[in-house]
Amino acid sequence: MNILHITDLHFGRDPSEGASDERQLALDRLLNTIEGLDEPWIPTVICLSGDVAFSGRMEEYELAAAWLKRLLSILHLSPANLVICPGNHDIERTFARTYARPPSSEEADQCLGTPIAEQYLRAFANFSGFCDKLGMPKYSLGEVDGYLTGYRCIDGVRFVSLNSSWFCRDDNDSRRLWIGLPLLRHLEARGQWPRQAEPCVVLLHHPREDLNSSEIHASTARLNTFDYICDRCDLLLSGHTHGEVREPEQIAARALVFTGGATYAGADYNNSIRILKLAGGFVQYRAFEFDPRTRSWQASGDARQRAIGFQTVLPATAATAVTSIQIWKELSLAEARRIRESKSRAAKPAGALPALIGRNVTVLRIDTRFLVEDKRPMPKPTTSNWPLYEAVRRTPGKRVLLLGDLGTGKSTLLCEFV
């Protein structure tokens, strides 16, 4: 499965005809870029992580629907291959301002239970109508179907769409938002979001830092909602930040969290998209950024790869089983390749990497008999100077794994305790 991750389209945002023309040129060029992708990277599923419109008005959704239909047509996909979650610009704020934000987790859990209260549904009526007219299948939340939260399966992958915008009202939303822990528990209780099942992708518009503190920290009586989500999915796709392309972060020892920049929020933003290729327990991903000067979409560096899935963390009992040794070897090799690639790309983000430079390291031998609490003067340690490979090979005992960020001296100093 190849997932095209787009976010923050903001149809209707353009304040002038000139800005509208810039939008059309940028999004038309994006369609051309997607149409010209190499076959292994052609998307088979489209994930839109919120902010389809700018003010939640129906005429804005009509513009969005026209463009999305062109995108689906180019990829020869139906609306059944489209997954969308709402964002803070998809709520009608005239309704949202009529109810208060919950100040505590107790009140938030009372508000966001099942069935979902009518006032919250009404605030997203235009968004739901847009999804329905587009022909996108509804999500299931227990026995109720809708477009605001729930799950749907596509080609053996479980997609869970969540709503972090229930209480979005103005520019002071940050750190005051709730997802609705009772809604997540309802999905799990109905067997619609099992913890260990087929691959799972979650769409959530806001990044973690915009949620209420109680949603990202556990208490004695309540779970950490964000970790609860990440512990039950392999990929989490979010938006809202309008930032630059960034590497994913792994949360709860499972989910890779991809925070997308805006696909188009205006010519003055770092507009970008990302394609994620799921295959064999790994995800390959590459991004494209829009250059407003040339009005073209350019690949942002080379494709990268990360291991995904719950199998990346095994229980201690499994680690001792003979059958798990090969799994651990494969995971260790994959992690070593990931670390090598990330460190290399930190030195040179794009293009061909520089040739390896052979440097000797100083081996510092320290006699541990003198490492005592009375802080007696320690004899001057003996040193040797060898190439790194030779230094590690000559070190007695187990092999040495050197970890550390660039410039921390790991390639020039090796301590040997005897």
QUIDA-V761993 format. One record per residue. N is the residue number from 1. RES is the residue in one letter. NEAR is the number of other ideal C-beta (glycine too) atoms within 8 Angstrom. D_CENTER is the distance of its C-alpha to the mean C-alpha in Angstrom with 2 decimals. Layout:
# QUIDA-V761993
n=N res=RES near=NEAR d_center=D_CENTER
n=N res=RES near=NEAR d_center=D_CENTER
This chain:
# QUIDA-V761993
n=1 res=M near=10 d_center=16.54
n=2 res=N near=12 d_center=15.05
n=3 res=I near=16 d_center=12.37
n=4 res=L near=13 d_center=12.75
n=5 res=H near=13 d_center=9.90
n=6 res=I near=11 d_center=11.94
n=7 res=T near=18 d_center=12.00
n=8 res=D near=16 d_center=14.71
n=9 res=L near=14 d_center=17.74
n=10 res=H near=13 d_center=20.19
n=11 res=F near=12 d_center=23.15
n=12 res=G near=11 d_center=26.28
n=13 res=R near=9 d_center=25.28
n=14 res=D near=9 d_center=27.67
n=15 res=P near=4 d_center=30.70
n=16 res=S near=6 d_center=33.08
n=17 res=E near=5 d_center=34.06
n=18 res=G near=6 d_center=33.15
n=19 res=A near=12 d_center=29.56
n=20 res=S near=9 d_center=29.46
n=21 res=D near=8 d_center=30.79
n=22 res=E near=12 d_center=28.13
n=23 res=R near=11 d_center=25.43
n=24 res=Q near=8 d_center=27.29
n=25 res=L near=9 d_center=27.71
n=26 res=A near=14 d_center=24.06
n=27 res=L near=10 d_center=22.85
n=28 res=D near=8 d_center=25.81
n=29 res=R near=12 d_center=24.98
n=30 res=L near=13 d_center=21.41
n=31 res=L near=11 d_center=23.07
n=32 res=N near=8 d_center=25.38
n=33 res=T near=11 d_center=22.68
n=34 res=I near=12 d_center=20.89
n=35 res=E near=7 d_center=24.37
n=36 res=G near=5 d_center=25.22
n=37 res=L near=10 d_center=22.37
n=38 res=D near=5 d_center=23.65
n=39 res=E near=5 d_center=23.98
n=40 res=P near=5 d_center=21.56
n=41 res=W near=10 d_center=18.70
n=42 res=I near=9 d_center=19.92
n=43 res=P near=13 d_center=17.37
n=44 res=T near=10 d_center=18.51
n=45 res=V near=16 d_center=16.03
n=46 res=I near=15 d_center=14.83
n=47 res=C near=14 d_center=11.93
n=48 res=L near=14 d_center=12.64
n=49 res=S near=17 d_center=10.56
n=50 res=G near=18 d_center=13.70
n=51 res=D near=16 d_center=16.53
n=52 res=V near=16 d_center=18.44
n=53 res=A near=18 d_center=21.61
n=54 res=F near=10 d_center=22.73
n=55 res=S near=9 d_center=25.22
n=56 res=G near=13 d_center=24.72
n=57 res=R near=10 d_center=28.02
n=58 res=M near=8 d_center=29.05
n=59 res=E near=7 d_center=30.18
n=60 res=E near=14 d_center=26.73
n=61 res=Y near=15 d_center=25.28
n=62 res=E near=8 d_center=28.12
n=63 res=L near=10 d_center=27.01
n=64 res=A near=13 d_center=23.43
n=65 res=A near=11 d_center=24.88
n=66 res=A near=8 d_center=27.14
n=67 res=W near=11 d_center=24.44
n=68 res=L near=12 d_center=22.16
n=69 res=K near=9 d_center=25.30
n=70 res=R near=9 d_center=25.95
n=71 res=L near=11 d_center=22.50
n=72 res=L near=13 d_center=23.07
n=73 res=S near=7 d_center=26.57
n=74 res=I near=9 d_center=25.64
n=75 res=L near=12 d_center=23.36
n=76 res=H near=4 d_center=26.00
n=77 res=L near=10 d_center=23.68
n=78 res=S near=6 d_center=24.60
n=79 res=P near=9 d_center=22.89
n=80 res=A near=7 d_center=22.27
n=81 res=N near=10 d_center=19.43
n=82 res=L near=13 d_center=17.76
n=83 res=V near=14 d_center=15.22
n=84 res=I near=14 d_center=14.97
n=85 res=C near=13 d_center=14.18
n=86 res=P near=14 d_center=16.30
n=87 res=G near=16 d_center=15.68
n=88 res=N near=12 d_center=18.13
n=89 res=H near=12 d_center=20.16
n=90 res=D near=14 d_center=20.64
n=91 res=I near=15 d_center=22.82
n=92 res=E near=13 d_center=26.54
n=93 res=R near=11 d_center=27.20
n=94 res=T near=6 d_center=30.92
n=95 res=F near=10 d_center=30.24
n=96 res=A near=12 d_center=27.48
n=97 res=R near=8 d_center=29.92
n=98 res=T near=6 d_center=32.41
n=99 res=Y near=7 d_center=30.61
n=100 res=A near=3 d_center=29.60
n=101 res=R near=7 d_center=26.34
n=102 res=P near=11 d_center=26.69
n=103 res=P near=4 d_center=27.48
n=104 res=S near=7 d_center=26.81
n=105 res=S near=12 d_center=24.82
n=106 res=E near=6 d_center=28.10
n=107 res=E near=9 d_center=28.51
n=108 res=A near=14 d_center=24.91
n=109 res=D near=12 d_center=25.27
n=110 res=Q near=8 d_center=28.61
n=111 res=C near=11 d_center=27.32
n=112 res=L near=14 d_center=24.29
n=113 res=G near=11 d_center=26.02
n=114 res=T near=9 d_center=27.35
n=115 res=P near=5 d_center=28.84
n=116 res=I near=13 d_center=26.80
n=117 res=A near=7 d_center=29.34
n=118 res=E near=5 d_center=30.81
n=119 res=Q near=9 d_center=30.16
n=120 res=Y near=13 d_center=26.37
n=121 res=L near=12 d_center=26.68
n=122 res=R near=9 d_center=29.08
n=123 res=A near=10 d_center=26.78
n=124 res=F near=16 d_center=24.42
n=125 res=A near=9 d_center=27.39
n=126 res=N near=13 d_center=26.88
n=127 res=F near=16 d_center=23.21
n=128 res=S near=12 d_center=24.31
n=129 res=G near=10 d_center=27.27
n=130 res=F near=14 d_center=25.22
n=131 res=C near=11 d_center=23.15
n=132 res=D near=9 d_center=26.48
n=133 res=K near=7 d_center=28.36
n=134 res=L near=11 d_center=25.74
n=135 res=G near=6 d_center=26.41
n=136 res=M near=12 d_center=22.97
n=137 res=P near=6 d_center=23.56
n=138 res=K near=10 d_center=23.03
n=139 res=Y near=13 d_center=20.83
n=140 res=S near=10 d_center=22.79
n=141 res=L near=15 d_center=22.94
n=142 res=G near=9 d_center=25.84
n=143 res=E near=3 d_center=28.81
n=144 res=V near=9 d_center=27.58
n=145 res=D near=7 d_center=25.69
n=146 res=G near=12 d_center=23.93
n=147 res=Y near=13 d_center=21.08
n=148 res=L near=14 d_center=19.65
n=149 res=T near=11 d_center=18.11
n=150 res=G near=14 d_center=18.57
n=151 res=Y near=13 d_center=17.80
n=152 res=R near=12 d_center=18.89
n=153 res=C near=9 d_center=19.10
n=154 res=I near=11 d_center=19.05
n=155 res=D near=7 d_center=20.68
n=156 res=G near=6 d_center=20.03
n=157 res=V near=13 d_center=16.32
n=158 res=R near=12 d_center=15.76
n=159 res=F near=15 d_center=13.71
n=160 res=V near=13 d_center=13.58
n=161 res=S near=16 d_center=13.59
n=162 res=L near=14 d_center=13.79
n=163 res=N near=13 d_center=15.52
n=164 res=S near=12 d_center=14.99
n=165 res=S near=14 d_center=17.73
n=166 res=W near=12 d_center=20.84
n=167 res=F near=12 d_center=22.46
n=168 res=C near=11 d_center=21.50
n=169 res=R near=9 d_center=24.84
n=170 res=D near=7 d_center=24.92
n=171 res=D near=3 d_center=23.60
n=172 res=N near=6 d_center=23.80
n=173 res=D near=11 d_center=20.96
n=174 res=S near=7 d_center=18.82
n=175 res=R near=8 d_center=18.94
n=176 res=R near=8 d_center=21.01
n=177 res=L near=16 d_center=18.64
n=178 res=W near=14 d_center=18.55
n=179 res=I near=16 d_center=16.61
n=180 res=G near=14 d_center=19.62
n=181 res=L near=15 d_center=19.80
n=182 res=P near=10 d_center=22.92
n=183 res=L near=15 d_center=21.15
n=184 res=L near=14 d_center=18.71
n=185 res=R near=8 d_center=21.79
n=186 res=H near=12 d_center=23.65
n=187 res=L near=14 d_center=21.27
n=188 res=E near=12 d_center=21.56
n=189 res=A near=6 d_center=25.30
n=190 res=R near=8 d_center=25.90
n=191 res=G near=5 d_center=24.33
n=192 res=Q near=10 d_center=21.64
n=193 res=W near=11 d_center=18.70
n=194 res=P near=6 d_center=20.13
n=195 res=R near=7 d_center=18.45
n=196 res=Q near=4 d_center=19.22
n=197 res=A near=6 d_center=19.51
n=198 res=E near=7 d_center=18.21
n=199 res=P near=10 d_center=14.64
n=200 res=C near=14 d_center=12.43
n=201 res=V near=16 d_center=9.53
n=202 res=V near=14 d_center=8.90
n=203 res=L near=18 d_center=8.88
n=204 res=L near=13 d_center=9.30
n=205 res=H near=17 d_center=10.49
n=206 res=H near=13 d_center=10.82
n=207 res=P near=9 d_center=8.86
n=208 res=R near=9 d_center=10.57
n=209 res=E near=7 d_center=13.39
n=210 res=D near=11 d_center=14.70
n=211 res=L near=15 d_center=15.53
n=212 res=N near=11 d_center=19.00
n=213 res=S near=7 d_center=19.72
n=214 res=S near=11 d_center=20.78
n=215 res=E near=14 d_center=17.41
n=216 res=I near=12 d_center=15.83
n=217 res=H near=7 d_center=19.06
n=218 res=A near=6 d_center=21.19
n=219 res=S near=7 d_center=24.88
n=220 res=T near=3 d_center=27.77
n=221 res=A near=3 d_center=27.73
n=222 res=R near=9 d_center=24.13
n=223 res=L near=7 d_center=20.83
n=224 res=N near=9 d_center=17.74
n=225 res=T near=13 d_center=15.98
n=226 res=F near=12 d_center=12.40
n=227 res=D near=12 d_center=13.23
n=228 res=Y near=11 d_center=15.06
n=229 res=I near=15 d_center=12.08
n=230 res=C near=13 d_center=10.00
n=231 res=D near=11 d_center=13.36
n=232 res=R near=9 d_center=13.71
n=233 res=C near=13 d_center=10.75
n=234 res=D near=12 d_center=9.43
n=235 res=L near=14 d_center=6.06
n=236 res=L near=15 d_center=4.42
n=237 res=L near=15 d_center=4.30
n=238 res=S near=16 d_center=5.96
n=239 res=G near=15 d_center=8.74
n=240 res=H near=14 d_center=12.02
n=241 res=T near=9 d_center=12.02
n=242 res=H near=9 d_center=13.85
n=243 res=G near=7 d_center=13.18
n=244 res=E near=6 d_center=13.36
n=245 res=V near=9 d_center=11.18
n=246 res=R near=6 d_center=9.52
n=247 res=E near=5 d_center=8.52
n=248 res=P near=10 d_center=5.49
n=249 res=E near=7 d_center=6.86
n=250 res=Q near=8 d_center=8.37
n=251 res=I near=12 d_center=9.55
n=252 res=A near=7 d_center=12.79
n=253 res=A near=7 d_center=13.49
n=254 res=R near=13 d_center=11.52
n=255 res=A near=14 d_center=7.91
n=256 res=L near=12 d_center=5.41
n=257 res=V near=13 d_center=2.47
n=258 res=F near=13 d_center=1.80
n=259 res=T near=12 d_center=4.66
n=260 res=G near=17 d_center=7.33
n=261 res=G near=16 d_center=10.91
n=262 res=A near=17 d_center=13.72
n=263 res=T near=13 d_center=15.07
n=264 res=Y near=14 d_center=18.42
n=265 res=A near=10 d_center=19.35
n=266 res=G near=12 d_center=22.51
n=267 res=A near=7 d_center=23.91
n=268 res=D near=3 d_center=23.33
n=269 res=Y near=10 d_center=19.50
n=270 res=N near=10 d_center=17.19
n=271 res=N near=11 d_center=16.48
n=272 res=S near=15 d_center=14.12
n=273 res=I near=12 d_center=12.50
n=274 res=R near=13 d_center=10.53
n=275 res=I near=15 d_center=11.87
n=276 res=L near=12 d_center=10.55
n=277 res=K near=12 d_center=13.60
n=278 res=L near=11 d_center=13.82
n=279 res=A near=6 d_center=17.10
n=280 res=G near=3 d_center=18.92
n=281 res=G near=6 d_center=16.37
n=282 res=F near=11 d_center=14.33
n=283 res=V near=12 d_center=11.67
n=284 res=Q near=10 d_center=12.89
n=285 res=Y near=14 d_center=11.11
n=286 res=R near=13 d_center=12.85
n=287 res=A near=12 d_center=12.77
n=288 res=F near=13 d_center=15.79
n=289 res=E near=11 d_center=17.06
n=290 res=F near=13 d_center=20.00
n=291 res=D near=9 d_center=23.17
n=292 res=P near=8 d_center=25.31
n=293 res=R near=4 d_center=28.41
n=294 res=T near=5 d_center=28.56
n=295 res=R near=9 d_center=26.54
n=296 res=S near=8 d_center=24.72
n=297 res=W near=10 d_center=21.20
n=298 res=Q near=7 d_center=20.85
n=299 res=A near=7 d_center=18.64
n=300 res=S near=10 d_center=16.77
n=301 res=G near=9 d_center=17.92
n=302 res=D near=6 d_center=18.02
n=303 res=A near=6 d_center=15.74
n=304 res=R near=11 d_center=14.06
n=305 res=Q near=10 d_center=13.60
n=306 res=R near=10 d_center=12.14
n=307 res=A near=10 d_center=13.58
n=308 res=I near=12 d_center=11.91
n=309 res=G near=9 d_center=13.71
n=310 res=F near=7 d_center=15.78
n=311 res=Q near=8 d_center=18.40
n=312 res=T near=9 d_center=16.78
n=313 res=V near=6 d_center=18.52
n=314 res=L near=9 d_center=22.14
n=315 res=P near=5 d_center=24.75
n=316 res=A near=6 d_center=27.56
n=317 res=T near=6 d_center=30.09
n=318 res=A near=8 d_center=28.26
n=319 res=A near=9 d_center=28.09
n=320 res=T near=6 d_center=31.87
n=321 res=A near=8 d_center=32.38
n=322 res=V near=4 d_center=33.73
n=323 res=T near=6 d_center=31.53
n=324 res=S near=11 d_center=28.36
n=325 res=I near=8 d_center=29.54
n=326 res=Q near=7 d_center=28.42
n=327 res=I near=10 d_center=24.94
n=328 res=W near=10 d_center=24.73
n=329 res=K near=8 d_center=26.11
n=330 res=E near=8 d_center=23.57
n=331 res=L near=11 d_center=20.64
n=332 res=S near=8 d_center=22.40
n=333 res=L near=8 d_center=22.98
n=334 res=A near=10 d_center=19.40
n=335 res=E near=9 d_center=18.32
n=336 res=A near=8 d_center=21.26
n=337 res=R near=9 d_center=20.32
n=338 res=R near=11 d_center=16.77
n=339 res=I near=9 d_center=18.47
n=340 res=R near=8 d_center=21.15
n=341 res=E near=10 d_center=18.94
n=342 res=S near=9 d_center=16.82
n=343 res=K near=10 d_center=20.16
n=344 res=S near=9 d_center=21.87
n=345 res=R near=11 d_center=19.36
n=346 res=A near=7 d_center=19.63
n=347 res=A near=8 d_center=23.31
n=348 res=K near=8 d_center=23.05
n=349 res=P near=5 d_center=19.75
n=350 res=A near=6 d_center=21.18
n=351 res=G near=4 d_center=24.16
n=352 res=A near=3 d_center=26.30
n=353 res=L near=7 d_center=26.06
n=354 res=P near=7 d_center=29.34
n=355 res=A near=3 d_center=31.75
n=356 res=L near=4 d_center=31.78
n=357 res=I near=5 d_center=34.27
n=358 res=G near=4 d_center=36.58
n=359 res=R near=8 d_center=37.34
n=360 res=N near=7 d_center=39.40
n=361 res=V near=13 d_center=38.32
n=362 res=T near=10 d_center=40.55
n=363 res=V near=13 d_center=40.90
n=364 res=L near=10 d_center=41.84
n=365 res=R near=10 d_center=43.88
n=366 res=I near=11 d_center=44.08
n=367 res=D near=9 d_center=46.64
n=368 res=T near=7 d_center=45.05
n=369 res=R near=5 d_center=48.55
n=370 res=F near=8 d_center=48.59
n=371 res=L near=6 d_center=45.28
n=372 res=V near=7 d_center=47.03
n=373 res=E near=3 d_center=46.72
n=374 res=D near=4 d_center=49.95
n=375 res=K near=4 d_center=48.31
n=376 res=R near=6 d_center=51.29
n=377 res=P near=3 d_center=51.11
n=378 res=M near=9 d_center=49.34
n=379 res=P near=6 d_center=51.16
n=380 res=K near=4 d_center=49.74
n=381 res=P near=9 d_center=47.24
n=382 res=T near=5 d_center=48.06
n=383 res=T near=8 d_center=45.84
n=384 res=S near=8 d_center=45.51
n=385 res=N near=7 d_center=43.82
n=386 res=W near=10 d_center=42.29
n=387 res=P near=9 d_center=39.56
n=388 res=L near=11 d_center=36.28
n=389 res=Y near=6 d_center=36.65
n=390 res=E near=8 d_center=40.24
n=391 res=A near=13 d_center=39.45
n=392 res=V near=10 d_center=36.95
n=393 res=R near=6 d_center=39.37
n=394 res=R near=8 d_center=42.27
n=395 res=T near=11 d_center=40.52
n=396 res=P near=5 d_center=42.14
n=397 res=G near=3 d_center=40.33
n=398 res=K near=3 d_center=36.82
n=399 res=R near=5 d_center=34.64
n=400 res=V near=7 d_center=32.64
n=401 res=L near=4 d_center=28.92
n=402 res=L near=7 d_center=28.26
n=403 res=L near=5 d_center=24.99
n=404 res=G near=6 d_center=24.32
n=405 res=D near=5 d_center=22.90
n=406 res=L near=6 d_center=24.70
n=407 res=G near=4 d_center=28.13
n=408 res=T near=6 d_center=28.62
n=409 res=G near=7 d_center=31.60
n=410 res=K near=8 d_center=30.47
n=411 res=S near=7 d_center=32.05
n=412 res=T near=7 d_center=35.34
n=413 res=L near=8 d_center=36.16
n=414 res=L near=13 d_center=36.22
n=415 res=C near=6 d_center=37.76
n=416 res=E near=10 d_center=39.92
n=417 res=F near=5 d_center=41.23
n=418 res=V near=7 d_center=44.54
